[in-house]
């Protein structure tokens, strides 16, 4: 009976009820759309990071704290033994999609959430051990933009030598190096050659010659200006010579939901095998992901708070006006014997119906608008990416968000009507009957 009366009362002032429902619906739609965007950040950004860095990274114990100052003391001495120890364990190997060193392009195809996200393939073939890739910033600084045909990149202009004379020519000094490279089998190469000089772990200088295949933009300018990507064996030989050393091992799991369990299993297994290593997840190695997601979560909370305030004042205004119009009615039904609690529940039921209808309408609008925006293919570039990502508002993919929004709006509407409804039932019967 109370529901029938509440429904009939809502239609007594259709315009006011409609405006209240629309205010709730639009606020709920905004929550759903922004919540869908935050959900897409969680899955999309995490996918792009895992495609680059894997789920789990294995280091020699202490590397994260002290490895930057003394990398040689915190390298994995025999990374192949660690690999074999992991792969020979059936319980671990069946959970692992990739364990490096492996084909980097294989890692970039990981998409266990079926989002359709694919990183562009790296131009390094497995057989091209002398190949290399540089950052776009480095290509610009060393004058390879035109030769590599890099978009939005321009070679530096030629500057005359100090004093207005001719530009210095050092070609005679580098000619013996070029001849040595040709003698080593590089004759006939049309790709630009890059000589890399580094100190080995023993402190002796070492040099390797590689051939640049292409340039690939990096999200951080400092990295973009210095990045050179080589095959693992080439880089290892440059830094460690013939020693079978590696800084870290990167592991990519098939199922992202098992990463926590897999990490614990790896740590236990490696400890039992006698390796002094630590196993870390990607967000422990690089806190970029939790920081970005935390930022958007705070923004979502702020937006939800503002919209909640709008809904609360809208409902308070609606119920207050309804009460003012129905004071005589309240006095009459109370004079007929209806208790205060029954009148109070009547007003709360009406508010609940307003909130429920508005919440359901927000659900319909949110799903429809999200579908339209997803079809538009809008892109943005996250701070951790060099390539743009297509925005996909994951509203229908997040049933907790949809159910939570509907429940939240209904409860907020009821809570906002408590004060004006309680004021209505406290009016003395005689005063209510004489109210003009």
C-alpha positions in Angstrom: 0.0 0.0 0.0 2.7 2.5 0.9 4.4 1.9 -2.5 1.2 2.6 -4.4 0.6 5.8 -2.4 4.2 6.9 -2.9 4.0 6.4 -6.7 0.8 8.3 -6.9 2.2 11.2 -4.9 5.2 11.5 -7.3 2.8 12.1 -10.2 1.0 14.9 -8.3 3.8 17.3 -9.4 5.2 15.7 -12.5 7.5 18.6 -13.5 9.2 18.8 -10.1 9.6 15.0 -10.0 11.0 15.0 -13.6 13.6 17.7 -12.9 14.7 15.8 -9.7 15.0 12.5 -11.6 17.0 14.2 -14.4 19.4 15.9 -11.9 20.0 12.5 -10.3 20.4 10.8 -13.7 22.9 13.3 -15.1 25.0 13.2 -11.9 24.9 9.4 -12.0 25.8 9.3 -15.7 28.9 11.5 -15.0 29.9 9.1 -12.2 29.6 6.1 -14.5 31.5 7.7 -17.3 34.4 8.9 -15.1 34.3 5.6 -13.3 34.5 3.8 -16.6 37.5 5.9 -17.6 39.3 5.1 -14.3 38.6 1.4 -14.9 40.1 1.7 -18.4 43.1 3.3 -16.8 43.5 0.4 -14.4 43.4 -2.3 -17.2 44.8 -0.3 -20.2 47.7 1.3 -18.5 48.6 -1.8 -16.6 48.5 -3.8 -19.9 50.9 -1.3 -21.6 53.3 -1.4 -18.7 53.3 -5.3 -18.6 53.9 -5.4 -22.3 57.1 -3.4 -21.7 58.3 -4.5 -18.3 56.5 -7.8 -17.6 54.7 -8.7 -14.4 57.7 -9.8 -12.3 61.4 -8.8 -12.2 64.1 -10.8 -10.5 67.2 -9.0 -9.2 70.2 -9.9 -7.1 69.3 -9.0 -3.5 70.1 -5.3 -2.8 70.0 -4.2 -6.4 67.1 -1.8 -5.9 68.8 0.0 -3.0 72.4 0.0 -4.1 72.6 -1.3 -7.7 72.7 2.1 -9.3 75.9 3.0 -7.5 77.6 -0.3 -8.0 75.8 -2.3 -10.7 78.5 -4.9 -11.1 78.3 -6.0 -7.5 74.5 -6.5 -7.9 74.2 -8.4 -11.2 73.0 -12.0 -11.5 76.2 -14.0 -12.1 74.6 -16.9 -13.9 71.3 -15.9 -15.3 70.9 -19.1 -17.4 71.1 -21.2 -14.2 68.2 -19.1 -12.8 66.2 -19.6 -16.0 66.7 -23.3 -16.0 65.7 -23.5 -12.3 62.4 -21.8 -13.1 61.7 -23.5 -16.4 62.4 -27.0 -14.9 59.7 -26.5 -12.3 56.4 -27.6 -13.9 54.3 -25.6 -11.4 56.1 -22.4 -12.3 56.6 -22.9 -16.0 53.0 -23.5 -16.8 52.1 -20.0 -15.4 54.8 -18.1 -17.3 54.3 -16.8 -20.8 57.7 -15.2 -21.2 60.9 -15.2 -19.3 63.7 -13.0 -20.7 66.0 -12.9 -22.5 63.4 -13.7 -25.1 61.8 -12.1 -28.2 60.8 -8.6 -27.0 58.0 -8.5 -29.6 56.4 -11.5 -28.0 56.1 -9.6 -24.7 54.4 -6.7 -26.5 51.6 -8.9 -27.7 50.4 -9.7 -24.1 46.7 -8.9 -23.8 45.1 -11.4 -21.3 42.3 -9.0 -20.5 41.3 -9.0 -24.2 41.4 -5.2 -24.5 42.8 -5.2 -28.1 45.8 -3.2 -27.0 48.9 -3.9 -29.1 52.3 -2.1 -28.9 54.0 -1.5 -32.2 56.6 -4.2 -33.0 60.2 -3.4 -32.3 62.4 -3.4 -35.4 64.8 -6.0 -34.1 64.7 -9.4 -35.7 66.0 -12.3 -33.7 68.7 -13.1 -36.3 69.8 -9.5 -36.6 72.2 -9.6 -33.7 74.1 -6.5 -35.0 70.9 -4.4 -35.2 69.9 -1.6 -32.9 67.2 0.9 -32.3 67.7 4.5 -31.0 65.4 7.0 -29.4 63.9 9.7 -31.6 65.8 12.3 -29.5 69.1 10.5 -30.1 68.4 10.2 -33.8 67.8 13.9 -33.9 71.0 14.7 -32.0 73.3 12.5 -34.1 71.7 13.5 -37.4 69.8 10.3 -38.4 66.3 11.7 -38.9 66.5 11.9 -42.6 68.4 8.7 -43.1 66.0 6.7 -40.9 63.0 8.7 -42.3 61.7 9.5 -38.8 58.5 11.5 -38.8 58.5 14.9 -36.9 62.3 14.8 -36.6 64.8 17.1 -38.1 68.6 16.7 -38.3 70.6 19.4 -36.5 71.8 22.3 -38.7 75.5 22.5 -39.7 77.4 25.1 -37.8 80.7 26.6 -38.9 83.7 26.2 -36.7 84.5 29.0 -34.2 86.0 32.1 -35.8 84.1 31.7 -39.0 86.4 29.2 -40.6 85.4 25.9 -42.3 83.9 23.1 -40.3 86.5 20.8 -38.9 86.9 17.4 -40.7 87.8 14.4 -38.7 87.1 11.8 -41.3 90.7 10.7 -41.5 90.7 9.9 -37.8 87.7 7.6 -38.0 88.7 5.9 -41.3 90.7 3.1 -39.6 87.6 2.3 -37.5 85.4 2.1 -40.5 87.9 -0.2 -42.3 88.0 -2.5 -39.2 84.3 -2.7 -39.2 84.2 -3.6 -42.9 86.9 -6.2 -42.3 84.7 -7.7 -39.6 81.9 -8.4 -42.1 80.1 -5.1 -42.2 81.0 -4.4 -45.9 78.0 -3.6 -48.0 75.8 -2.4 -45.1 73.6 0.5 -46.0 72.3 1.1 -42.5 73.9 3.8 -40.4 76.6 2.4 -38.1 76.9 3.4 -34.4 79.9 2.6 -32.3 79.2 2.1 -28.6 82.0 2.5 -26.0 81.6 1.3 -22.5 83.7 0.1 -19.5 83.3 -3.6 -18.8 82.6 -4.9 -15.3 86.4 -5.4 -15.1 87.0 -1.7 -15.8 88.5 -2.2 -19.3 87.2 -0.2 -22.2 85.1 -2.1 -24.7 83.5 -1.2 -28.0 80.9 -2.7 -30.3 79.6 -1.6 -33.7 75.9 -1.9 -34.4 73.7 -0.9 -37.3 70.7 1.3 -36.6 67.4 -0.1 -38.0 65.0 2.6 -36.8 64.1 5.2 -34.1 61.4 4.6 -31.5 60.0 7.4 -29.3 60.3 7.1 -25.6 57.9 8.7 -23.0 60.7 10.5 -21.0 62.8 13.0 -22.9 66.0 12.1 -21.0 65.6 8.5 -22.0 64.6 9.4 -25.6 67.8 11.4 -26.0 70.0 8.5 -24.7 68.2 5.3 -25.6 70.0 2.6 -27.6 68.2 -0.8 -27.7 70.4 -3.8 -28.6 70.0 -7.5 -28.6 70.6 -8.9 -25.2 73.7 -10.9 -26.1 75.3 -7.8 -27.8 74.6 -5.6 -24.7 75.8 -8.4 -22.4 79.1 -8.7 -24.3 79.6 -4.9 -24.2 79.3 -4.8 -20.4 80.4 -8.2 -19.2 82.5 -9.7 -22.0 82.1 -13.4 -22.0 80.6 -13.6 -18.5 77.0 -14.9 -18.4 75.7 -12.1 -16.4 72.4 -10.1 -16.4 71.0 -7.2 -14.5 67.6 -8.8 -14.1 65.2 -11.4 -15.4 61.7 -10.3 -16.6 58.8 -12.6 -16.3 55.4 -12.2 -17.9 52.5 -14.4 -16.6 49.6 -15.8 -18.6 47.1 -14.8 -16.0 47.4 -11.4 -14.2 45.3 -12.6 -11.3 48.0 -15.1 -10.3 50.9 -12.7 -10.2 50.9 -12.4 -6.4 50.8 -16.1 -5.9 53.5 -16.7 -8.7 55.7 -14.1 -7.0 55.6 -16.0 -3.7 56.3 -19.3 -5.4 59.2 -17.9 -7.3 60.8 -16.4 -4.2 60.4 -19.7 -2.3 61.7 -21.8 -5.1 64.8 -19.6 -5.9 65.7 -19.5 -2.2 65.4 -23.3 -1.9 67.6 -23.6 -5.0 70.3 -21.5 -3.3 70.0 -18.2 -5.2 70.2 -15.0 -3.3 67.7 -13.1 -5.4 64.6 -11.0 -4.7 61.4 -11.2 -6.7 59.5 -7.9 -7.3 56.3 -7.0 -9.1 56.4 -4.3 -11.8 54.7 -1.7 -9.6 57.4 -2.2 -6.9 60.2 -1.7 -9.4 58.5 1.3 -11.1 55.8 3.1 -9.0 54.4 4.9 -12.1 51.3 2.8 -12.4 50.0 3.1 -8.8 50.7 6.8 -8.8 48.8 7.4 -12.0 45.9 5.2 -10.9 45.9 6.8 -7.4 45.8 10.3 -9.0 42.7 9.4 -11.1 41.1 7.7 -8.1 41.4 10.9 -6.1 39.9 12.9 -9.0 37.0 10.4 -9.2 36.4 10.8 -5.5 36.4 14.6 -5.8 33.9 14.4 -8.7 31.7 12.0 -6.9 31.7 14.2 -3.8 30.7 17.3 -5.8 27.9 15.4 -7.6 26.7 14.0 -4.3 26.4 17.5 -2.9 24.3 18.5 -5.9 22.0 15.5 -5.4 21.6 16.1 -1.7 20.6 19.7 -2.1 18.3 18.8 -5.0 16.5 16.2 -2.9 16.3 18.4 0.2 14.7 21.1 -2.0 12.3 18.7 -3.6 11.2 17.1 -0.3 11.0 20.4 1.5 8.7 21.8 -1.1 6.6 18.6 -1.1 6.3 18.9 2.7 5.3 22.5 2.6 2.5 21.7 0.1 1.2 18.8 2.1 1.2 20.0 5.7 -2.6 20.0 5.8 -2.6 16.5 4.4 -0.1 15.4 7.0 -2.2 16.9 9.8 -5.4 15.2 8.4 -3.9 11.7 8.1 -2.3 12.0 11.5 -5.7 13.1 13.0 -7.2 10.0 11.5 -4.7 7.9 13.5 -1.7 7.5 11.3 1.5 7.5 13.4 4.5 9.7 12.8 6.6 6.8 11.8 4.2 5.8 9.0 4.2 9.4 7.6 8.0 9.5 7.9 8.3 6.2 6.0 5.9 7.6 3.3 8.2 10.5 2.6 11.3 8.3 2.5 9.6 5.9 0.1 8.8 8.7 -2.3 12.4 9.9 -2.1 13.7 6.3 -2.7 11.5 5.9 -5.8 12.9 9.2 -7.1 16.4 8.1 -6.5 15.9 4.6 -7.9 14.3 5.9 -11.1 17.1 8.5 -11.5 19.8 5.9 -10.9 18.3 3.5 -13.4 18.0 6.3 -16.0 21.7 7.2 -15.3 22.6 3.6 -16.0 20.9 3.7 -19.4 22.4 7.1 -20.3 25.9 6.1 -19.0 26.0 2.9 -21.1 24.7 4.7 -24.2 27.0 7.6 -24.0 30.0 5.4 -23.2 29.2 3.3 -26.3 29.1 6.4 -28.5 32.4 7.7 -27.1 34.1 4.3 -27.5 33.0 4.3 -31.2 34.5 7.8 -31.6 38.0 6.4 -31.0 39.3 9.3 -28.9 43.0 8.9 -27.9 45.2 10.1 -25.2 48.9 9.5 -24.2 49.4 8.4 -20.6 52.6 9.7 -18.8 54.2 6.3 -19.1 53.6 5.9 -22.8 55.2 7.3 -25.9 52.4 6.1 -28.1 48.7 7.2 -27.7 46.1 4.8 -26.3 42.5 4.7 -27.5 40.1 5.7 -24.7 37.7 2.9 -23.9 35.2 3.7 -21.2 34.7 0.4 -19.4 31.3 0.9 -18.0 29.5 -2.4 -18.9 32.8 -4.2 -18.2 32.6 -3.1 -14.5 29.4 -4.5 -13.0 30.5 -3.4 -9.5 30.7 0.2 -10.8 27.2 0.0 -12.2 25.6 -1.7 -9.2 27.5 0.5 -6.8 26.3 3.7 -8.6 22.7 2.7 -8.6 22.8 1.7 -4.9 24.8 4.9 -4.0 22.3 7.2 -5.7 19.3 5.5 -4.1 20.8 5.6 -0.7 22.0 9.2 -1.0 18.5 10.3 -2.1 16.9 8.6 0.9 19.5 10.1 3.3 19.0 13.6 1.9 15.2 13.3 2.6 15.6 12.4 6.3 15.9 15.9 7.6 12.9 17.5 5.8 10.7 14.4 6.4 11.5 14.4 10.1 10.6 18.1 10.3 7.3 17.4 8.6 6.2 14.7 11.1 7.1 16.8 14.1 4.6 19.5 13.3 1.7 19.4 15.8 -1.6 18.1 14.4 -3.6 21.2 15.3 -1.0 23.5 13.7 -0.8 21.4 10.6 -4.6 21.4 10.2 -4.7 25.2 10.4 -1.8 25.7 8.0 -2.9 27.9 5.1 
